Amino acid sequence: MVEVKTRSTDYFGNPQDFITPKKIKLIVSAMDHYVVERDLDVEVRFDIIAIIHQKNAFKIEHLKEAFLYF
């Protein structure tokens, strides 16, 4: 599962800083529902792709296992 966050600046913080505990709970719940509905026997990893678009350049960061299933 990948959550993508994009910002035009990091002035207020990194994109990943804007993923709230409530958002994490919703993402985990949605993935849990998906896995259960399809009767999948898989391990789920939650990653974040953080993108900052400044001028004509992109700074992209891939955060693997960004948060844990709880």
N, CA, C and O atoms as a GROMACS GRO file, in nm:
protein
  280
    1MET      N    1   0.086  -0.116   0.000
    1MET     CA    2   0.000   0.000   0.000
    1MET      C    3   0.090   0.122   0.000
    1MET      O    4   0.185   0.131   0.078
    2VAL      N    5   0.060   0.217  -0.088
    2VAL     CA    6   0.142   0.337  -0.097
    2VAL      C    7   0.053   0.461  -0.084
    2VAL      O    8  -0.047   0.474  -0.154
    3GLU      N    9   0.089   0.549   0.003
    3GLU     CA   10   0.025   0.680   0.016
    3GLU      C   11   0.120   0.781  -0.047
    3GLU      O   12   0.238   0.785  -0.012
    4VAL      N   13   0.070   0.861  -0.139
    4VAL     CA   14   0.152   0.962  -0.207
    4VAL      C   15   0.110   1.100  -0.157
    4VAL      O   16  -0.007   1.136  -0.161
    5LYS      N   17   0.208   1.176  -0.110
    5LYS     CA   18   0.183   1.313  -0.064
    5LYS      C   19   0.273   1.406  -0.143
    5LYS      O   20   0.393   1.382  -0.156
    6THR      N   21   0.214   1.513  -0.195
    6THR     CA   22   0.288   1.610  -0.276
    6THR      C   23   0.270   1.749  -0.216
    6THR      O   24   0.162   1.786  -0.172
    7ARG      N   25   0.377   1.824  -0.216
    7ARG     CA   26   0.375   1.963  -0.172
    7ARG      C   27   0.460   2.045  -0.268
    7ARG      O   28   0.550   1.993  -0.334
    8SER      N   29   0.429   2.174  -0.275
    8SER     CA   30   0.508   2.263  -0.362
    8SER      C   31   0.626   2.324  -0.288
    8SER      O   32   0.712   2.387  -0.348
    9THR      N   33   0.629   2.303  -0.157
    9THR     CA   34   0.739   2.353  -0.076
    9THR      C   35   0.747   2.272   0.053
    9THR      O   36   0.649   2.209   0.094
   10ASP      N   37   0.862   2.273   0.115
   10ASP     CA   38   0.874   2.208   0.246
   10ASP      C   39   0.878   2.311   0.358
   10ASP      O   40   0.919   2.281   0.470
   11TYR      N   41   0.834   2.432   0.328
   11TYR     CA   42   0.835   2.540   0.426
   11TYR      C   43   0.759   2.504   0.554
   11TYR      O   44   0.803   2.536   0.664
   12PHE      N   45   0.645   2.437   0.538
   12PHE     CA   46   0.563   2.401   0.654
   12PHE      C   47   0.592   2.260   0.704
   12PHE      O   48   0.530   2.216   0.801
   13GLY      N   49   0.684   2.190   0.641
   13GLY     CA   50   0.718   2.054   0.680
   13GLY      C   51   0.722   1.961   0.560
   13GLY      O   52   0.684   1.999   0.450
   14ASN      N   53   0.769   1.843   0.583
   14ASN     CA   54   0.778   1.742   0.478
   14ASN      C   55   0.640   1.687   0.446
   14ASN      O   56   0.553   1.684   0.533
   15PRO      N   57   0.618   1.643   0.323
   15PRO     CA   58   0.486   1.589   0.286
   15PRO      C   59   0.438   1.478   0.380
   15PRO      O   60   0.320   1.474   0.415
   16GLN      N   61   0.528   1.389   0.419
   16GLN     CA   62   0.488   1.278   0.505
   16GLN      C   63   0.439   1.324   0.643
   16GLN      O   64   0.369   1.250   0.712
   17ASP      N   65   0.477   1.444   0.682
   17ASP     CA   66   0.433   1.496   0.812
   17ASP      C   67   0.284   1.528   0.815
   17ASP      O   68   0.226   1.550   0.921
   18PHE      N   69   0.221   1.531   0.697
   18PHE     CA   70   0.080   1.566   0.688
   18PHE      C   71  -0.011   1.443   0.684
   18PHE      O   72  -0.131   1.456   0.660
   19ILE      N   73   0.045   1.327   0.709
   19ILE     CA   74  -0.036   1.206   0.721
   19ILE      C   75  -0.068   1.189   0.870
   19ILE      O   76   0.018   1.151   0.949
   20THR      N   77  -0.190   1.217   0.904
   20THR     CA   78  -0.233   1.218   1.044
   20THR      C   79  -0.262   1.076   1.094
   20THR      O   80  -0.279   0.985   1.014
   21PRO      N   81  -0.266   1.059   1.225
   21PRO     CA   82  -0.305   0.928   1.279
   21PRO      C   83  -0.443   0.885   1.229
   21PRO      O   84  -0.466   0.766   1.206
   22LYS      N   85  -0.534   0.980   1.211
   22LYS     CA   86  -0.667   0.947   1.158
   22LYS      C   87  -0.656   0.892   1.016
   22LYS      O   88  -0.722   0.794   0.982
   23LYS      N   89  -0.573   0.954   0.932
   23LYS     CA   90  -0.553   0.909   0.794
   23LYS      C   91  -0.490   0.770   0.794
   23LYS      O   92  -0.530   0.684   0.716
   24ILE      N   93  -0.392   0.747   0.881
   24ILE     CA   94  -0.330   0.615   0.891
   24ILE      C   95  -0.434   0.510   0.927
   24ILE      O   96  -0.436   0.401   0.869
   25LYS      N   97  -0.520   0.542   1.021
   25LYS     CA   98  -0.625   0.449   1.062
   25LYS      C   99  -0.718   0.417   0.945
   25LYS      O  100  -0.757   0.301   0.927
   26LEU      N  101  -0.754   0.517   0.865
   26LEU     CA  102  -0.840   0.495   0.749
   26LEU      C  103  -0.771   0.409   0.643
   26LEU      O  104  -0.833   0.321   0.584
   27ILE      N  105  -0.643   0.434   0.619
   27ILE     CA  106  -0.566   0.356   0.521
   27ILE      C  107  -0.558   0.210   0.565
   27ILE      O  108  -0.580   0.120   0.485
   28VAL      N  109  -0.526   0.188   0.691
   28VAL     CA  110  -0.514   0.052   0.744
   28VAL      C  111  -0.649  -0.019   0.737
   28VAL      O  112  -0.656  -0.136   0.700
   29SER      N  113  -0.755   0.051   0.772
   29SER     CA  114  -0.888  -0.007   0.769
   29SER      C  115  -0.927  -0.046   0.626
   29SER      O  116  -0.982  -0.154   0.603
   30ALA      N  117  -0.900   0.041   0.530
   30ALA     CA  118  -0.932   0.013   0.391
   30ALA      C  119  -0.854  -0.109   0.341
   30ALA      O  120  -0.909  -0.194   0.272
   31MET      N  121  -0.727  -0.116   0.375
   31MET     CA  122  -0.645  -0.229   0.331
   31MET      C  123  -0.690  -0.358   0.397
   31MET      O  124  -0.694  -0.463   0.333
   32ASP      N  125  -0.725  -0.350   0.525
   32ASP     CA  126  -0.775  -0.468   0.595
   32ASP      C  127  -0.901  -0.519   0.528
   32ASP      O  128  -0.916  -0.640   0.507
   33HIS      N  129  -0.992  -0.429   0.495
   33HIS     CA  130  -1.116  -0.467   0.427
   33HIS      C  131  -1.086  -0.533   0.292
   33HIS      O  132  -1.145  -0.636   0.258
   34TYR      N  133  -0.994  -0.475   0.217
   34TYR     CA  134  -0.956  -0.529   0.086
   34TYR      C  135  -0.902  -0.671   0.099
   34TYR      O  136  -0.942  -0.760   0.024
   35VAL      N  137  -0.813  -0.692   0.194
   35VAL     CA  138  -0.751  -0.824   0.214
   35VAL      C  139  -0.856  -0.927   0.258
   35VAL      O  140  -0.857  -1.040   0.209
   36VAL      N  141  -0.942  -0.888   0.350
   36VAL     CA  142  -1.045  -0.980   0.402
   36VAL      C  143  -1.147  -1.013   0.292
   36VAL      O  144  -1.182  -1.129   0.274
   37GLU      N  145  -1.194  -0.912   0.220
   37GLU     CA  146  -1.295  -0.934   0.115
   37GLU      C  147  -1.245  -1.027   0.007
   37GLU      O  148  -1.323  -1.104  -0.050
   38ARG      N  149  -1.118  -1.022  -0.024
   38ARG     CA  150  -1.062  -1.105  -0.130
   38ARG      C  151  -0.995  -1.231  -0.077
   38ARG      O  152  -0.934  -1.307  -0.152
   39ASP      N  153  -1.008  -1.253   0.055
   39ASP     CA  154  -0.954  -1.371   0.120
   39ASP      C  155  -0.807  -1.393   0.082
   39ASP      O  156  -0.766  -1.503   0.044
   40LEU      N  157  -0.729  -1.287   0.093
   40LEU     CA  158  -0.588  -1.290   0.056
   40LEU      C  159  -0.503  -1.331   0.176
   40LEU      O  160  -0.530  -1.292   0.290
   41ASP      N  161  -0.401  -1.408   0.149
   41ASP     CA  162  -0.305  -1.446   0.252
   41ASP      C  163  -0.174  -1.375   0.220
   41ASP      O  164  -0.081  -1.434   0.165
   42VAL      N  165  -0.169  -1.248   0.255
   42VAL     CA  166  -0.054  -1.164   0.221
   42VAL      C  167  -0.012  -1.080   0.341
   42VAL      O  168  -0.091  -1.053   0.431
   43GLU      N  169   0.115  -1.041   0.339
   43GLU     CA  170   0.163  -0.943   0.435
   43GLU      C  171   0.152  -0.807   0.368
   43GLU      O  172   0.186  -0.792   0.250
   44VAL      N  173   0.106  -0.708   0.440
   44VAL     CA  174   0.088  -0.575   0.384
   44VAL      C  175   0.194  -0.482   0.440
   44VAL      O  176   0.222  -0.480   0.560
   45ARG      N  177   0.252  -0.405   0.349
   45ARG     CA  178   0.351  -0.305   0.388
   45ARG      C  179   0.294  -0.168   0.352
   45ARG      O  180   0.234  -0.152   0.246
   46PHE      N  181   0.312  -0.072   0.440
   46PHE     CA  182   0.261   0.063   0.417
   46PHE      C  183   0.378   0.157   0.391
   46PHE      O  184   0.458   0.184   0.480
   47ASP      N  185   0.386   0.206   0.268
   47ASP     CA  186   0.493   0.297   0.227
   47ASP      C  187   0.435   0.436   0.200
   47ASP      O  188   0.314   0.453   0.182
   48ILE      N  189   0.522   0.534   0.200
   48ILE     CA  190   0.486   0.671   0.163
   48ILE      C  191   0.581   0.717   0.054
   48ILE      O  192   0.702   0.698   0.063
   49ILE      N  193   0.525   0.777  -0.050
   49ILE     CA  194   0.604   0.847  -0.150
   49ILE      C  195   0.582   0.996  -0.123
   49ILE      O  196   0.471   1.047  -0.137
   50ALA      N  197   0.688   1.065  -0.085
   50ALA     CA  198   0.681   1.208  -0.054
   50ALA      C  199   0.745   1.286  -0.169
   50ALA      O  200   0.860   1.262  -0.205
   51ILE      N  201   0.669   1.379  -0.225
   51ILE     CA  202   0.717   1.455  -0.341
   51ILE      C  203   0.710   1.604  -0.310
   51ILE      O  204   0.607   1.655  -0.265
   52ILE      N  205   0.820   1.672  -0.335
   52ILE     CA  206   0.823   1.818  -0.325
   52ILE      C  207   0.859   1.870  -0.464
   52ILE      O  208   0.963   1.836  -0.520
   53HIS      N  209   0.770   1.953  -0.517
   53HIS     CA  210   0.790   2.012  -0.650
   53HIS      C  211   0.831   2.157  -0.632
   53HIS      O  212   0.748   2.241  -0.598
   54GLN      N  213   0.958   2.185  -0.653
   54GLN     CA  214   1.009   2.320  -0.638
   54GLN      C  215   1.068   2.366  -0.771
   54GLN      O  216   1.157   2.302  -0.826
   55LYS      N  217   1.016   2.477  -0.820
   55LYS     CA  218   1.058   2.534  -0.948
   55LYS      C  219   1.041   2.427  -1.056
   55LYS      O  220   0.928   2.384  -1.079
   56ASN      N  221   1.146   2.385  -1.122
   56ASN     CA  222   1.135   2.285  -1.228
   56ASN      C  223   1.193   2.150  -1.187
   56ASN      O  224   1.228   2.070  -1.272
   57ALA      N  225   1.202   2.126  -1.058
   57ALA     CA  226   1.262   2.002  -1.010
   57ALA      C  227   1.169   1.932  -0.911
   57ALA      O  228   1.085   1.994  -0.846
   58PHE      N  229   1.187   1.802  -0.901
   58PHE     CA  230   1.112   1.722  -0.806
   58PHE      C  231   1.209   1.655  -0.710
   58PHE      O  232   1.311   1.600  -0.752
   59LYS      N  233   1.176   1.659  -0.583
   59LYS     CA  234   1.249   1.582  -0.482
   59LYS      C  235   1.154   1.470  -0.440
   59LYS      O  236   1.047   1.496  -0.386
   60ILE      N  237   1.195   1.346  -0.464
   60ILE     CA  238   1.109   1.232  -0.435
   60ILE      C  239   1.177   1.143  -0.332
   60ILE      O  240   1.294   1.107  -0.345
   61GLU      N  241   1.100   1.109  -0.230
   61GLU     CA  242   1.152   1.022  -0.124
   61GLU      C  243   1.056   0.905  -0.104
   61GLU      O  244   0.935   0.925  -0.090
   62HIS      N  245   1.110   0.783  -0.103
   62HIS     CA  246   1.030   0.663  -0.080
   62HIS      C  247   1.058   0.613   0.061
   62HIS      O  248   1.169   0.570   0.092
   63LEU      N  249   0.958   0.621   0.146
   63LEU     CA  250   0.971   0.576   0.283
   63LEU      C  251   0.906   0.438   0.295
   63LEU      O  252   0.784   0.424   0.296
   64LYS      N  253   0.990   0.337   0.305
   64LYS     CA  254   0.940   0.199   0.316
   64LYS      C  255   0.899   0.171   0.459
   64LYS      O  256   0.962   0.218   0.554
   65GLU      N  257   0.792   0.094   0.473
   65GLU     CA  258   0.739   0.059   0.606
   65GLU      C  259   0.724   0.184   0.691
   65GLU      O  260   0.772   0.190   0.804
   66ALA      N  261   0.657   0.283   0.636
   66ALA     CA  262   0.644   0.413   0.700
   66ALA      C  263   0.562   0.409   0.829
   66ALA      O  264   0.587   0.487   0.921
   67PHE      N  265   0.466   0.318   0.834
   67PHE     CA  266   0.392   0.299   0.958
   67PHE      C  267   0.350   0.154   0.966
   67PHE      O  268   0.344   0.084   0.865
   68LEU      N  269   0.323   0.110   1.085
   68LEU     CA  270   0.294  -0.031   1.108
   68LEU      C  271   0.144  -0.055   1.117
   68LEU      O  272   0.066   0.033   1.155
   69TYR      N  273   0.106  -0.174   1.081
   69TYR     CA  274  -0.032  -0.219   1.095
   69TYR      C  275  -0.062  -0.233   1.242
   69TYR      O  276   0.014  -0.296   1.316
   70PHE      N  277  -0.172  -0.174   1.286
   70PHE     CA  278  -0.209  -0.185   1.428
   70PHE      C  279  -0.353  -0.225   1.444
   70PHE      O  280  -0.401  -0.239   1.557
   0.00000   0.00000   0.00000
